[in-house]
Each structure stands twice: as C-alpha cells, then as structure tokens.
C-alpha cells in the first residue's frame, strides 16, 4: 500500500496522506504517566487502494510493535471507514457539466479526481449516484491562507446554471 495514484492531478495528492493525533488524550495529571493514551489516525486512500488492504497494513504494524513490547495493549476502532468514490467518465452528469463548462468559458474541461474527503463519497459509494465537484478558482484549501478568486464566482455560477438547465 502507499504507492502513487495515476488518477490525482496534484503532485502532493498522488501519495496517500496520514495525519496522526488530530484528536488525542490520556492521563489525569501533568506529572504522571497516563495508564492509557488514545489518538486518531486519518489515513486518506488513493483511488487505487482497497480498504481491507490498508486496514491489514495498519494491523501488521501494530502486531510488529506488540512483538517488541509484550505489555502493549491496543484497541483499534474505525469511526469512519470509507473507500474513495468515483464517477465513470462516460456518465451523463459529466458530459452535461463538460458541455456547460465549454459553453460558459470557451475552454475544454479536464476530468480529475480529488484526494479530499467530500460528501460525494456517500453519493457514489452508498447511493450509486454519479457525482461531480466543480468550483471556483483559488488555492490553499483548509489552511490559514485559503482563498477564492472573487472574479471566478460569477463564471462558476453560470456553469452551475447551465448544468441545471441542461438536466432532463
């Protein structure tokens, strides 16, 4: 696990990400070692990866640590365990959106996948609803320097309107 994705456009998104300790805690006093400690791990999957293989990789690492430390007790929970979602390139919604983008901007659009987690996963995986994400120009997502190019807002609204008017 943990290769490179051929589906994701952004170079930094082509590898899986791992965030340890977004939520963590343990102990009851500053000057004592806690008898238990917990932390979260947010492991984002590449479109090519399968959930069971990633889960097995984590369990191999845990078992390896337990062989080194016989007193180590581990409890693993999966509060959110979701595979990547995608829409087939020939889906009607993508054809409609690409045509709307071309009409509004005069440019061909590129189909790409996002490494981010959105509600589209629930629609594509659970609901089997072909889905796409389309948005404004900008950058710095989820950071203290996230921004949107204000002049791209009207154009994006026009593309959405074209999509809506083209739906049958």
C-alpha positions in Angstrom: 0.0 0.0 0.0 1.0 3.6 -0.3 2.1 3.9 -3.9 1.3 6.7 -6.3 -2.0 7.4 -7.9 -2.4 7.8 -11.6 -5.8 9.5 -11.1 -5.0 12.5 -9.0 -3.7 15.6 -10.7 -1.9 17.5 -7.8 1.6 16.1 -7.2 1.2 16.2 -3.4 -2.1 14.3 -3.7 -0.7 11.4 -5.6 0.5 9.7 -2.5 -1.7 8.7 0.5 -1.7 11.1 3.4 -1.5 10.2 7.1 -2.4 12.6 10.0 -1.7 11.3 13.5 -3.1 12.8 16.6 -5.8 15.2 15.3 -7.7 14.1 18.4 -5.6 12.7 21.3 -5.5 12.4 25.1 -4.9 10.5 28.2 -3.8 10.8 31.8 -5.2 12.9 34.6 -2.3 15.0 35.9 0.6 16.8 34.4 3.3 15.0 36.5 2.2 11.4 35.9 2.5 8.9 33.1 -1.0 8.0 31.9 -2.2 4.4 32.2 -3.9 4.8 28.8 -3.5 7.1 25.8 -5.5 7.5 22.7 -5.0 9.2 19.3 -6.7 9.3 16.0 -5.2 8.4 12.6 -6.6 9.9 9.5 -5.3 7.9 6.5 -6.6 9.0 3.2 -6.8 6.3 0.5 -5.8 6.6 -3.1 -8.4 5.6 -5.7 -6.4 2.5 -6.5 -6.3 1.3 -2.8 -8.7 -1.0 -1.2 -9.9 -0.5 2.4 -9.2 -4.1 3.6 -5.6 -3.9 2.4 -4.9 -0.6 4.2 -6.5 -1.9 7.4 -4.3 -5.0 7.1 -1.3 -2.8 6.8 -2.1 -1.0 10.0 -2.7 -4.2 11.8 0.7 -5.6 10.6 2.4 -2.5 12.1 0.5 -2.8 15.4 1.4 -6.6 15.7 5.0 -5.8 15.0 5.1 -3.2 17.8 3.3 -5.7 20.1 6.0 -8.3 19.4 8.6 -5.8 20.5 6.7 -4.7 23.6 4.8 -7.6 25.2 2.9 -5.2 27.5 1.5 -3.1 24.7 -2.3 -3.4 24.6 -4.0 -1.8 21.6 -7.7 -1.3 20.8 -8.5 -0.2 17.2 -11.8 1.4 16.3 -12.9 2.6 12.9 -15.3 5.5 13.4 -15.1 6.4 9.7 -14.0 3.7 7.2 -14.8 4.9 3.7 -13.3 4.0 0.3 -12.7 6.5 -2.4 -15.6 7.3 -4.7 -15.6 8.0 -8.4 -17.9 8.6 -11.3 -17.4 6.8 -14.6 -16.0 9.3 -17.3 -18.9 8.5 -19.6 -21.6 9.3 -17.0 -24.3 11.7 -18.3 -23.7 14.3 -15.5 -20.1 14.6 -16.6 -21.0 15.1 -20.2 -23.5 17.7 -19.2 -21.0 19.5 -17.0 -18.3 19.4 -19.5 -20.6 20.9 -22.2 -21.7 23.6 -19.7 -18.1 24.5 -18.8 -17.3 24.8 -22.6 -20.3 27.0 -23.3 -19.5 29.4 -20.4 -15.7 29.5 -20.6 -15.0 28.6 -24.2 -12.4 26.1 -22.9 -12.5 22.3 -22.6 -12.6 21.0 -19.1 -10.3 18.3 -17.6 -11.7 15.5 -15.6 -9.8 15.0 -12.4 -10.2 13.3 -9.0 -9.8 15.0 -5.7 -7.8 13.4 -2.8 -10.0 15.3 -0.4 -13.0 13.9 1.5 -16.4 15.2 0.5 -20.0 14.1 0.7 -19.6 12.8 -2.9 -18.2 9.6 -1.4 -21.6 8.8 0.2 -23.4 9.5 -3.0 -21.1 7.5 -5.3 -20.4 4.6 -2.9 -23.7 4.2 -1.0 -26.2 5.8 -3.3 -24.6 4.8 -6.6 -25.3 8.4 -7.8 -22.9 9.7 -10.4 -21.5 12.8 -8.9 -19.0 15.6 -9.7 -17.4 18.5 -7.9 -17.0 21.8 -9.6 -15.9 25.1 -8.1 -14.2 28.4 -8.2 -10.5 29.2 -8.8 -8.4 29.6 -5.7 -6.0 27.7 -3.5 -4.6 26.9 -0.1 -7.5 24.7 0.8 -8.1 24.1 4.6 -5.2 26.3 5.5 -4.8 29.7 7.0 -4.1 31.1 3.5 -7.1 29.5 1.8 -8.6 31.9 -0.8 -11.1 32.1 -3.7 -10.6 34.3 -6.8 -13.6 36.5 -6.5 -13.9 37.1 -10.2 -14.3 33.4 -10.7 -17.6 33.3 -8.7 -19.9 34.6 -11.5 -18.4 32.2 -14.0 -18.8 29.3 -11.7 -22.5 30.3 -11.0 -23.1 30.4 -14.8 -21.7 26.9 -15.2 -23.9 25.6 -12.5 -26.9 27.3 -14.1 -26.1 25.8 -17.4 -25.8 22.4 -15.8 -29.2 22.8 -14.1 -30.8 24.0 -17.4 -29.4 21.0 -19.3 -30.7 18.4 -16.9 -33.6 16.4 -18.2 
